Amino acid sequence: MEEFSLIYHKESIEFATVAKEFLAFIESAKDLSKEEFIDKSVKILPLLYLKGTLLPVVSEFDDEYTEKFVDESAWSYIQQTAAAKLDEDDQYVQVQDAGVVNSIDYLNVGLSELFADIYQETGDFIGAYRTGIDETMLASLYYCQQNFETYWGIRALILLKSLHEIKYNSNSENED
């Protein structure tokens, strides 16, 4: 099946590299100051988003190979770590998922939850790649690309916008 070549495609490997860096960053966030956390976030999120736009499109795969690698406790740990780092800046933002057909409903989601959602998506992708099983990797590539379009891509942009405002509004307040 020529679809398997997509898991080793240049764009897939580059995305995996950035996703792995994002995971390492967010997992070590407890050791960073708030300013370092925000600064690194505004640098890695645009790169993760860019690499997400370049993921190859998988047209077919076997759904039985779908696996999840980030469980609820890992998601919760990341959310709590991000919430602690953001402190009073862990504000709620409105998110509308593109995958919800004819939905005019917005979700109120904390910035720390957006970090955890993106962590979960990239963590599942990297977990699948670590298995070395082509079928699992292909299914993960498919879902990561699909979920980028409908779920985590918009979350990355909303998170980046909010972090940009926090970073640069607090800098201008410090200058006054």
Secondary structure, DSSP 8 states (H G I E B T S, - for coil): -GGGGGGGSHHHHHHHHHHHHHHHHHHTGGGS-HHHHHHHHHHHHHHHHHHHHT--------GGG------HHHHHHHHHHHHHHHGGG--EEEE--TTSTT----EEEEHHHHHHHHHHHHHHHHHHHHHT-HHHHHHHHHHHHHHIIIIIHHHHHHHHHHHHHHHHHHHHHHH-
